[in-house]
C-alpha cells in the first residue's frame, strides 16, 4: 500500500474518532440536561401534595384547639417523606377587608403607603363604589361611577357587588399600579370584618387605623414584641381607633418546602375552619409558589 494511502486512512480514522467523541459529548450533555429536567419536573409534581399536607396539618392543629383558645398566628416545622416543611398561619382578620372596611380605614392605608391625603380619599371612594350596589337607573344610564370608567376609555364598569378577589384592585380606575402592588399584601376579601386584628396586623395596617399616629404604632409594636399586648393594653394604646383583638375562622396558611435536592417550592392558601361540618376546613384561595431553584420564601403572615 502506498504511503499516501496510509496517510489518508489515518486521517480518515482520526476524523471518525473525533466525530464519535463529539457525539458522545453531545449525548452526555443531553443525558445531563434530561436528568435535570426530570428532577425539576419531579419536584413540581410532588410540590402540590406536599403543600396540601402542610396546610392540612395547620388546619387540624387549629381545629383541635377550642375556638376561644385558638391562636391567631403561629408556625411549625414538619417532615413529609424526604421533604422538610415550614408552615406558618395567621388570622385573615390581620388584613383590611376590601368589602367591609370603612372609607377612613382604606384612605388611611393608601396614605400610609405614600399617597397624598386627597388622593388616598379618592382611592377609597373608588373601592367603595366598586363594591356598592348601583343606584336605581331610569331609561338613561346616569350612574356617575359608570360614566367615570367610560370617560377613562375602559371597556368595563364597576362590579357594583363585593370584591370576589383582592386582585380586582387592578381594575379600579385611577389607582396607580405601584400603589396597588404595595396594598395587595395588606388586604383581603375573606375576613368579612370592618376592623382588623391589631395583635397580628402588619405595621402598615395598624398605621391605617383612624386617628393612629406613628408614636402609637411604635408603642403597639413594642408591646406586641415584648408579649405584653393584652386586651386592656391594646384598648389603651389604640385609643378607640377601630382596632382590637378580632377573632376569625379564616386563616392564611403559607407552606415552604425544602426538597432533598436543595430546591424549594411553596404555596399559600386561605382556609375557612369549620367546627361542626363534616369537613374540618374549606380552601377559599390557593396560590402556588414553585420556584425550581431560588431560596426566596413566599410572603405570608407577618
C-alpha positions in Angstrom: 0.0 0.0 0.0 1.4 3.4 -0.9 2.4 5.7 1.9 -0.1 8.3 0.6 -3.0 5.9 1.0 -1.8 5.0 4.5 -1.8 8.7 5.4 -5.3 9.2 4.0 -6.6 6.2 6.1 -5.0 7.5 9.3 -6.6 11.0 8.7 -10.0 9.4 8.0 -9.8 7.3 11.2 -8.9 10.3 13.2 -11.9 12.2 11.8 -14.2 9.3 12.6 -12.8 9.2 16.1 -13.3 12.9 16.5 -16.8 12.7 15.3 -17.6 9.9 17.7 -16.1 11.8 20.5 -18.3 14.8 19.6 -21.4 12.6 19.5 -20.5 11.1 22.9 -20.1 14.6 24.3 -23.4 15.8 22.9 -25.1 12.7 24.2 -23.6 13.2 27.7 -24.9 16.8 27.7 -28.4 15.6 26.6 -28.5 13.0 29.3 -27.4 15.5 32.0 -30.0 18.1 30.9 -32.7 15.4 30.7 -31.8 14.3 34.3 -32.1 17.9 35.5 -35.4 18.4 33.7 -36.8 15.2 35.2 -35.6 16.3 38.7 -37.3 19.7 38.4 -40.4 18.1 37.0 -40.5 15.6 39.8 -40.2 18.4 42.4 -43.1 20.2 40.7 -45.2 17.1 40.7 -44.8 16.5 44.4 -45.0 20.2 45.4 -48.8 20.4 45.5 -49.4 17.3 47.5 -46.7 18.3 50.0 -48.1 21.8 50.3 -51.6 20.4 50.7 -50.2 18.2 53.5 -48.7 21.2 55.3 -52.0 23.2 55.0 -54.0 20.2 56.3 -51.6 19.9 59.3 -52.2 23.6 60.1 -56.0 23.2 59.8 -56.1 20.2 62.1 -53.8 21.9 64.6 -56.2 24.9 64.7 -59.4 22.8 64.7 -58.1 20.7 67.6 -57.9 23.8 69.8 -61.1 25.2 71.4 -62.2 28.2 69.5 -61.9 30.6 72.5 -58.2 29.5 72.9 -57.3 29.2 69.2 -54.1 31.1 68.3 -54.4 33.8 65.8 -51.0 33.2 64.4 -48.3 30.5 64.7 -45.7 28.4 62.9 -44.3 24.9 63.0 -41.9 22.5 61.1 -42.8 19.2 59.7 -41.3 16.4 57.6 -43.2 14.5 54.9 -41.1 11.9 53.2 -37.7 13.4 52.3 -39.1 17.0 52.2 -39.0 19.4 55.1 -41.9 21.8 55.5 -42.0 25.2 57.3 -45.7 26.1 57.9 -47.0 29.5 59.2 -50.5 30.7 59.7 -52.2 33.9 60.6 -55.8 35.1 61.0 -57.1 36.8 57.9 -58.5 39.4 60.3 -55.0 40.8 60.3 -55.7 42.3 56.8 -58.0 45.0 55.7 -61.2 43.6 54.1 -62.0 45.4 50.9 -65.6 44.6 51.2 -66.1 45.7 54.8 -63.5 48.4 55.6 -64.7 52.0 56.1 -63.5 54.8 53.9 -61.3 56.1 56.7 -59.5 52.8 57.0 -59.0 52.4 53.3 -57.8 56.0 52.9 -55.5 55.5 55.9 -53.9 52.5 54.2 -53.2 54.4 51.0 -52.0 57.5 52.9 -49.6 55.2 54.8 -48.3 53.9 51.5 -47.4 57.3 50.3 -50.5 58.8 48.7 -51.5 62.4 49.3 -54.5 62.7 51.6 -56.8 63.9 48.9 -55.7 61.1 46.5 -56.0 58.5 49.3 -59.6 59.5 49.9 -60.3 59.3 46.2 -58.8 55.8 46.0 -61.0 54.8 49.0 -64.1 56.2 47.2 -63.3 54.2 44.1 -63.1 51.0 46.1 -66.3 51.6 47.9 -68.1 52.5 44.6 -66.8 49.2 43.1 -68.3 47.1 45.9 -71.5 49.2 46.3 -74.8 48.4 44.6 -75.5 50.6 41.6 -78.2 53.3 42.2 -81.5 52.7 40.5 -81.4 54.0 36.9 -84.1 55.3 34.6 -84.1 54.9 30.9 -80.8 56.7 30.7 -77.7 55.4 32.4 -76.6 58.3 34.6 -74.5 56.5 37.2 -71.5 58.8 37.7 -69.2 56.0 38.6 -70.0 54.1 35.4 -69.6 57.3 33.4 -66.2 57.8 35.0 -64.9 54.5 33.8 -66.3 55.0 30.3 -64.8 58.5 30.0 -61.5 56.9 31.0 -61.6 54.7 28.0 -62.3 51.5 29.9 -64.4 48.8 28.4 -66.0 47.8 31.7 -67.7 49.5 34.6 -67.5 48.8 38.4 -68.8 45.4 39.6 -71.4 47.0 41.9 -71.0 44.0 44.1 -68.5 42.7 46.7 -64.9 42.0 45.5 -64.5 38.4 44.5 -60.7 38.6 44.9 -58.3 41.1 46.1 -56.7 41.2 42.7 -59.7 43.1 41.4 -57.9 46.1 42.7 -56.1 46.1 39.4 -59.4 47.0 37.7 -60.2 50.0 39.9 -60.0 53.2 37.9 -57.4 55.8 38.9 -55.3 53.9 41.5 -51.6 53.8 40.4 -50.2 50.3 39.8 -47.4 50.9 42.3 -50.0 51.7 45.0 -52.0 48.6 44.2 -48.8 46.4 44.3 -48.0 47.8 47.8 -51.6 47.3 49.1 -52.2 43.8 47.9 -50.3 42.0 50.7 -52.3 44.0 53.3 -55.8 43.5 52.0 -58.3 40.6 51.8 -61.8 39.8 50.8 -62.2 36.9 53.2 -62.3 38.2 56.8 -65.7 39.8 56.5 -64.8 42.3 59.3 -64.7 46.0 59.3 -62.0 46.1 61.9 -58.6 44.4 61.9 -56.7 42.2 64.4 -54.0 44.5 65.7 -52.3 41.6 67.5 -51.2 40.2 64.2 -51.6 43.0 61.7 -48.7 44.4 59.7 -47.4 47.8 60.8 -48.9 49.4 57.6 -52.3 48.1 58.6 -52.0 49.3 62.2 -50.9 52.7 60.9 -54.1 52.9 58.7 -56.4 52.8 61.7 -58.3 56.1 62.1 -56.6 58.6 64.5 -53.5 56.5 64.6 -50.1 58.3 65.0 -46.6 57.0 64.3 -45.9 57.1 68.1 -49.0 55.0 68.8 -47.9 52.5 66.2 -44.4 52.2 67.7 -45.9 51.7 71.2 -48.2 48.9 69.9 -45.4 47.2 68.1 -43.1 47.4 71.1 -45.8 46.0 73.4 -46.5 43.2 70.9 -42.9 42.3 70.6 -42.5 42.1 74.4 -45.5 39.9 74.7 -47.3 42.4 76.9 -50.1 43.3 74.5 -53.2 42.1 76.3 -56.8 43.2 75.6 -56.7 46.1 78.0 -53.3 47.4 76.9 -54.4 47.1 73.3 -57.5 49.2 74.0 -55.5 51.8 75.8 -52.9 52.0 73.0 -55.4 52.1 70.2 -57.4 54.8 71.9 -60.7 53.5 70.3 -59.3 53.8 66.8 -61.2 50.9 65.5 -58.6 48.2 66.0 -58.6 45.4 68.6 -58.3 41.7 69.1 -60.5 40.3 66.4 -61.3 36.6 66.1 -61.9 34.8 62.8 -62.4 31.4 61.4 -60.5 32.3 58.2 -56.7 31.8 58.2 -54.0 32.4 55.7 -51.5 29.5 55.6 -48.1 29.5 54.0 -46.1 26.4 53.3 -42.4 26.5 52.4 -41.0 23.2 51.1 -37.3 22.3 51.1 -36.7 19.4 48.8 -34.0 16.8 49.3 -32.1 18.0 46.2 -31.8 21.6 47.6 -34.6 23.0 45.5 -37.5 24.9 47.1 -41.2 25.3 46.5 -44.2 26.6 48.4 -47.9 27.5 48.4 -50.2 29.9 50.2 -53.8 29.2 50.9 -56.7 30.9 52.6 -58.9 28.4 54.6 -62.2 28.6 56.4 -62.3 26.5 59.5 -65.5 24.6 60.4 -66.1 23.4 63.9 -69.3 21.5 63.2 -69.3 20.5 59.5 -68.1 17.0 58.3 -65.2 18.7 56.5 -62.9 20.5 59.0 -61.9 23.3 56.6 -62.6 24.6 53.2 -60.0 26.2 50.8 -61.1 29.7 49.7 -57.9 30.6 47.8 -54.8 28.8 46.7 -51.5 30.2 45.2 -48.6 28.1 44.1 -45.0 29.4 44.5 -42.8 26.8 42.9 -39.5 28.4 42.1 -37.4 25.5 41.0 -34.1 26.8 42.3 -34.2 30.0 44.3 -34.4 30.2 48.1 -36.9 33.1 48.2 -39.8 32.2 50.6 -43.3 33.2 49.8 -44.7 36.3 51.5 -47.3 35.3 54.1 -48.3 36.4 57.5 -46.0 38.9 59.3 
